[in-house]
Every structure is written in structure tokens, then in C-alpha cells.
Amino acid sequence: QVHVVESGGGLVQSGGSLKLSCAASGLPFSGYSMGWFRQAPGKEREFAASISWSGPNTYYSDAVKGRFTISRDNGKNTGYLQMNGLKPEDTAVYYCNARYFGVNYWGRGTRVTVSS
């Protein structure tokens, strides 16, 4: 059974930093891509960042490019999202996604609140 669990969310002031973690079990970690999506109150879920299974290819939305960094540690079966220069508009529930042979696996999300 596949489990995807996010952690690391919290309350931070504008300009601050947070590092989210995503622990995935039940999948061969090096065989799937990983992504972070977010959903702000009253809005649809949107893409934030993703990383290929081997790690060298990363992708970011324009909204987070230059401020967020996605990475993964295959040895620990864990992915990360380092978020710097946080803004109030980054306030959202952040979801980790693992995609394996066309099947998406989602965590339950971790809440990030950025105060102005």
C-alpha cells in the first residue's frame, strides 16, 4: 500500500522560510517523479514544483521560481520543498504528489500560513 505523508508546515512571517518534507512508502522511490501542489482558500489546487525520479530535472511555477527549491533524497525515501522569501500569497495547504507509471498518489497536505 502506498502512503504519502507531508510535514513541516506552520506559521511564518512574510520573508521567512520553511522546509516541507514528503515521505513516501510502498513505491520504489527512485522510480517515480515527485511534485508539490498547493491550494489556497477559495482557489483551485495549483502546481508549484516537481522533480524527476532521478533528481536532475526540476520544474517550477512562475509564482515560486527563484524562491522555492525542490529536492529529494532517494536513500531516505523523502522529498523536500525549501521555501524562502515567503509571501502572504503563499498561504495554502501544500500537497505532495508521487507519480508512478501514470498513477498519482497524494498526501493529505500540510498547511502553510504566511503572515504579513
Buried (B, 14 or more C-beta within 10 A) or exposed (E): EEEBBBBBBEEBEEEBEBEBBBBBEEBEBEEBBBBBBBBBEEEEBEBBBBBEBEBEEBBBBEBBEEBBBBBBEBEEBBBBBBBBEBBEEBBBBBBBBBBBEEEEBBBEBBEBBBEE
